[in-house]
Amino acid sequence: MNQEFLQELQCFYARLETRSGQLFHALLHEGFELETGWYSGHYHKSDHETWVRESYPIPVVGVKGFCDIEVQPNQISVSTKRKRTAALNDSFEKFSGYAFEAYGTEDYLADFYHSGQTIEELKENIRACREREIGFSFVFSFDIEDRQICEFVELLRREGFYD
């Protein structure tokens, strides 16, 4: 096996592992119940707006009852869900400053909302679906302060999101 490639791989994963550990300890300090693991099979949208499945594993910090925090190579994403009725009744004003996507929890490739759409379009898409729960994925910079992630998880808790 190519030693240079293995060293690059080591650096790649060490960076993800370090960031995951930082978030874990910050959330633990705030009293959240946590679990961790490495998961593959995650999806992202390509530049051509199609879903691409990734085979490589990423670390995930699960905040029991509220969300999963996925440490990706270039960003942190926070995945959570909400009952359909709660999503339809929310103005989403408290989330206006956050980049997020909404999708089905049974058909997770069903795209209900992404940047560039309006909240009214989100609600129209939810009304037109049969999903009982709506998945949400909020996207943050890889270097976001740990404190900001903790505050965001608290916001999810207050607003009725769950894992």
N, C-alpha and C positions, 0 to 999 in steps of 0.2 A: 504494500500500500504506500502511496506517495506521502512521505512525512510532512512535506510542506502543506498539502491539503489537510492532513490531520491536525496540524497546528492551527490552520485557519478555522477549521471546524471547532476546535477547542476554544479559540478566542470568541467565536460567534456564540457558542452556548454558554460560556462563562459570563459573558455580558448579560444574557437573558437571565441566567441563574442569579447573578448578583442583584439585578433590578427586582426580580421576583422576591428575593429575600428581604430587600429593603421595604417593599410594600407589605410583605407578610408581617414584619416586626412593627411597622407603624400601625397597622390595623389591629394587631394583637394588643399593643399598648393601649388602644382605644377600647378594648374589651370585647371585640367581635370574636365570635367562634369561627374558626377557620379550618380549612383543609386544603391541601396542595396536591398537585399532580402534574404530569406532562401529558399533553394530548395532541394527537395528530388528527387529520381529517377536517380541519377548519377551512372555511371558505373566505374568499375575498373577491371583490369585483375588479375585473381587469380594466385596462384603459378603454376597452371596447364595450364596457358595461355588461360583460358576461361573467357568470360565477366560475371561479377557478378553485378547485380543491387542492389544498396543500398537504403533502405527505409527511413533511418534517414535523416533529413535536415541538410544542411551545409550553412554557410553564403557565399554569393557571392557579390562581389563588381563589378558592371558593369562600365567599363570606356566607356562612350558612343562613339560609332564609331570605337572603337579599339579592345576591348577584355573584357572577364569576368575573374575575379580573384576569384578562388574558394579556400576557407580556409577549408582544410580537416584536420582530426585529426593528421596526421603525415606529411603533406606536404602542400605546396601552389602550385596550378596549374593555369596556365594562358592559357585560351582557346581563340582562334581567328580563323580567316579563311582568305583565299586568293583565288583569281580567279585561275582557273586551269592553264591558259596560263602563269600567273605570276609565279606560282609554278614550272612549267616546265622550265621556262627561268632562274630561280635562281640557283646559285651555292651553296647556303646555307652556304658559308664560314663564314658569320657573325654569324651563329648559331652553329658553330662546337663545341663550348664549352658548349652547353646547351643540357640537356636531353629532348627529345620531342618525341611525337607520331604524326602521320598524319592519317587521316581517312576521310570517306565520310561525307558530310553534309546532304545528303538525306538519305543515309544508314550509320548511324554513327557507326555501328558495322563493317563496311568494313575497314579493317586494312591495310593501305598503307605503314606505316613505324613505326618501334619501335627500341629501342636500339639493336645494334648487326647487323643491316642492313646497307647497303651503300646508299648514296644519289642516286646513279644510280638505285638501286632497287626501291627506292621511286619514281623516275621518270618513271620507267617501269610500276609500279603499277598505277600511275596516267594516263599514256598513255592508259592503258588497261581498264580504267573505263569510265563511262559516266557522272560522276559528273562534274558540272560546277564550283563548289567551293570545296576547300579542307580544312578540319578542321585541326587545329594544337593545341596540348596541350603540353605546356612546363612545366616541373616539377622543383620545387625549394624546398629547405629545409624549414621547418616550421619557422625556426628562421632567415631566410634571412633578411638582413637589408632592411628597408623600402626604402631607397635611391636606392638600387639595383633594386627593383621592378619598381620604377619610371623610372629609366634609361632604363629598359627593355621595358616598355610601349612606351617610346620615340623611341626606336629602331624599335619596331613594326610599329609605325606611319611612320617613315622614310622609311621603307622597303615595305610599301604598304599593310600591313595587316589591317583587319577591322573586326568589330563585325557583 
